[in-house]
Amino acid sequence: MWKKFWSEWKITSRYIGEFQSRLLLSLFYFTFLVPFGLLARLFDRSLDLRFHQPKQTGWVKRSPAQDSLDEARRHF
């Protein structure tokens, strides 16, 4: 009797666990990840695709390099 009950319970609990995991993961996705993704898209300016203003770059103007070996040995 217990063996049959235990095998039926394992089948039932597997269905309950699959449903519960899908429900919890769906709730987590729609309550945390979707709003975070939308806010990140609204406020992210990493590529500056919305604002076409020229920006200063990190490039530094340098004089042309010298060809002498003494100049190459003197780093600063």
C-alpha positions as CSV (number, residue, x, y, z in Angstrom):
1,M,0.0,0.0,0.0
2,W,2.7,2.5,0.9
3,K,4.7,1.6,-2.2
4,K,1.8,2.4,-4.5
5,F,1.1,5.6,-2.5
6,W,4.7,6.6,-2.7
7,S,5.0,6.1,-6.5
8,E,1.8,8.1,-7.1
9,W,3.0,10.8,-4.8
10,K,6.3,11.1,-6.7
11,I,4.4,11.5,-10.0
12,T,2.0,14.1,-8.5
13,S,4.8,16.0,-6.8
14,R,6.8,16.2,-10.1
15,Y,3.9,17.9,-11.8
16,I,3.4,20.3,-8.9
17,G,7.2,21.1,-8.9
18,E,7.2,21.7,-12.7
19,F,4.2,24.0,-12.4
20,Q,5.6,25.9,-9.4
21,S,9.0,26.4,-11.0
22,R,7.5,27.8,-14.2
23,L,5.2,30.1,-12.2
24,L,8.0,31.4,-9.9
25,L,10.5,31.9,-12.8
26,S,7.8,33.7,-14.9
27,L,6.9,36.0,-12.0
28,F,10.6,36.8,-11.4
29,Y,11.1,37.5,-15.1
30,F,8.2,39.9,-15.4
31,T,8.7,41.7,-12.1
32,F,12.4,42.2,-12.1
33,L,14.1,41.5,-15.5
34,V,11.6,43.2,-17.8
35,P,11.4,46.5,-15.9
36,F,15.2,46.5,-15.5
37,G,15.7,45.9,-19.2
38,L,13.2,48.7,-20.1
39,L,14.9,51.2,-17.8
40,A,18.3,50.2,-19.1
41,R,17.2,50.9,-22.6
42,L,15.6,54.2,-21.7
43,F,18.6,55.6,-19.8
44,D,21.6,54.0,-21.4
45,R,23.7,56.3,-23.5
46,S,26.7,54.1,-24.1
47,L,26.5,54.5,-27.9
48,D,25.0,58.0,-28.0
49,L,22.6,57.0,-30.8
50,R,20.0,59.5,-29.7
51,F,22.3,62.5,-29.3
52,H,24.4,63.5,-32.3
53,Q,26.7,66.0,-30.6
54,P,30.4,65.7,-31.3
55,K,32.3,64.7,-28.2
56,Q,35.9,65.1,-27.3
57,T,37.9,62.0,-27.6
58,G,40.8,60.8,-25.5
59,W,43.3,61.2,-28.4
60,V,46.3,63.4,-27.7
61,K,48.1,65.2,-30.4
62,R,51.7,64.2,-30.6
63,S,54.6,65.4,-32.6
64,P,56.0,63.1,-35.3
65,A,58.4,60.4,-34.0
66,Q,62.1,60.9,-34.2
67,D,64.2,58.3,-36.1
68,S,67.2,58.4,-33.9
69,L,68.1,55.6,-31.5
70,D,68.8,58.1,-28.6
71,E,65.3,59.5,-28.9
72,A,63.8,56.0,-28.8
73,R,65.8,55.2,-25.6
74,R,64.5,58.3,-23.9
75,H,60.9,57.5,-23.1
76,F,59.9,60.8,-21.3
